[in-house]
């Protein structure tokens, strides 16, 4: 499996983990307790930052491929 496919698969799994942590966060906030565990509140941040890096990689990948092949970005037609 090449790097691009691996990053896409990791990005998909990170999105599932992020969604579950956000749902857990809302469930804990819905309990209306005054002493909420801070690890639950901040738990979505770890997958969110990892999603940021993998998403930026996937966003920049087509531009990097064009740059390596020597195509001009500003050329029309």
C-alpha positions in Angstrom: 0.0 0.0 0.0 1.5 3.3 -1.0 1.7 6.4 1.3 -1.3 8.2 -0.3 -3.7 5.3 0.3 -2.3 4.8 3.8 -2.9 8.5 4.7 -6.4 8.3 3.3 -7.2 5.2 5.3 -5.8 6.8 8.5 -7.8 10.0 7.8 -11.0 8.0 7.5 -10.4 6.2 10.8 -9.4 9.4 12.5 -12.7 11.0 11.4 -14.6 8.1 13.0 -12.6 8.4 16.3 -13.1 12.2 16.2 -16.9 11.8 15.8 -17.1 9.3 18.7 -15.1 11.6 21.0 -17.4 14.5 20.1 -20.5 12.4 20.8 -19.0 11.3 24.1 -18.3 14.9 24.9 -21.9 15.9 24.3 -23.1 12.9 26.4 -21.0 14.0 29.3 -22.1 17.6 28.9 -25.7 16.5 28.8 -25.4 14.9 32.2 -25.3 18.4 33.6 -22.7 17.6 36.2 -20.6 20.4 37.7 -17.5 18.2 37.8 -16.9 17.1 34.2 -13.8 15.2 33.6 -11.4 17.4 31.6 -10.0 14.4 29.6 -13.4 13.9 28.0 -13.7 17.6 27.2 -10.3 17.8 25.5 -10.3 14.3 24.0 -11.5 15.4 20.5 -8.5 17.7 20.1 -6.0 14.9 19.5 -7.8 13.3 16.5 -8.7 16.8 15.3 -5.1 17.8 15.0 -4.2 14.6 13.4 -7.1 15.1 10.9 -5.7 18.6 10.2 -2.2 17.2 9.2 -3.6 14.3 7.2 -6.1 16.6 5.5 -3.5 19.2 4.6 -1.3 16.4 3.2 -4.1 15.2 1.0 -5.0 18.8 0.0 -1.4 19.5 -1.1 -0.7 16.2 -2.8 -2.1 17.1 -6.2 -0.2 20.4 -6.2 3.0 18.6 -5.3 2.5 16.0 -8.1 2.1 18.9 -10.6 5.1 20.7 -9.2 7.3 17.6 -9.5 6.2 16.9 -13.0 7.1 20.5 -14.0 3.6 21.7 -15.1 3.0 25.4 -14.8 0.2 26.4 -12.4 -0.6 29.7 -14.0 -0.8 28.5 -17.6 -4.3 28.9 -19.1 -5.5 26.4 -21.8 
